[in-house]
Amino acid sequence: MERTFKIAGNIALTLALAAAGMGAAQASEKVKVGLMLPYTGTYAALGNAITNGFKQYVEENGGKLGGREVEYAVVDDESNPAKATENAKKLVSRDKVDVLVGTVHSGVALAMAKVARDSKTLMIVPNAGANDLTGPLCSPYVFRSSFSAWQPSYAMGEALAKKGVKNVATVTWKYSFGEESVAGFKEAFEKGGGKIVKEMTLPFPNVEFQPFLTEIASAKPDAVFVFFAGAGAAKFVSDYAAAGLKSSIPLYGPGFLTDGNLGAMGGAGEGLLTTLHYADGLSNAKDAAFRTKYAQTHKVQPDVYAVQGYDAAQMYEAGLRAAGGDPEKKEEVIKGMASARIDSPRGAFTLSKAHNPVQDIYLREVKGDQNVVVEVVSKGLEDPARGCKL
């Protein structure tokens, strides 16, 4: 009998040690995040802001997501669609990331999303607004922490139509996000009785704007709607003011026109009105805490790109928590993210069935170095996600 008890005791001890070993192994496992963003070129500042925001949320949570330490694999996508598939495949196959986070350029994001769908890898888009990502190319594995191209531009179309503007000329880079931004604006503006009198495009990232400024001066529309971002946006706004058009033909656009680049405009952006899902001067506690921490760390105020990076980390955290911290339980991670209510600096938002934020769109005015909130122009705006079959 005594021998039996000793055997049982040894077995129990062995099992206990094995369980402890498994627990220690699990505790030591990390979640691997693949950051595929632009760190050089036109959109470098945007990629850095997204990265800063993502890492800030992780640091606020003790360097962990879902209770696990975070390891990063980082790739500069150079805003180059031709390299996108290869870069994304390396992160998935070579680096074995649990989640892809990227990117800014819509063409690159579309290629990344195909890799994510084919490999069943979770992907969070912290900026690129191509409608197809949460439209006809939607996927259970692809989420967005930012917006669709349609959302802020549609809101501006509504706002200008209500304001009584009748004739508008448009200018954008000729690539998916720019063209979809103009299409969203046009849809709402024409629905409200407005007319697009001239549509102009130029190749990305061309910044030779003078021929278009000459056409605008000749056409004399009531207003001009544009999509540009980053350094290109700063140059367009500066050139527009230098051509003497700012005082006679008001300029409008989605908030990317003035977000993160007001310093580069040298005052040319003063007074511009834009629409976006984030603004300076929002009265919520989350935003106040976020901005304070970001400014202390990076010595500059955060912009919408930093917010989108921060919220990408929040979304993944929600999914991991729902899966008990295990990134391998992809269905549970997906369900957790899809049902989450994100307490964002922009204001709380949920996700649509297509995994795109359902969010407020603000009208903002440039005052000094800030895009100050004027009002909410679209409450809880949900992208129509045309073609999505999730």
Secondary structure, DSSP 4 states (H G I P E B T S, - for coil): -HHHHHHHHHHHHHHHHHHHHHHHHHHH-EEEEEEEE--SSTTHHHHHHHHHHHHHHHHHTTTEETTEEEEEEEEE-TT-HHHHHHHHHIIIIIS--SEEE--SSHHHHHHHHHHHHHHT-EEEESS---GGGGTTT--TTEEESS--THHHHHHHHHHHHHHT--EEEEEEESSHHHHHHHHHHHHHHHHTT-EEEEEEEE-TT----HHHHHHHHHH--SEEEEE--HHHHHHHHHHHHHTT-TTTS-EEEEGGGTTT-HHHHTTTTTT-EEEES--BT---HHHHHHHHHHHHHHSS---HHHHHHHHHHHHHHHHHHHTTT-TT-HHHHHHHHHT--B--TT--BEE-TTS-EEEEEEEEEEETTEEEEEEEEEEEE----TT---
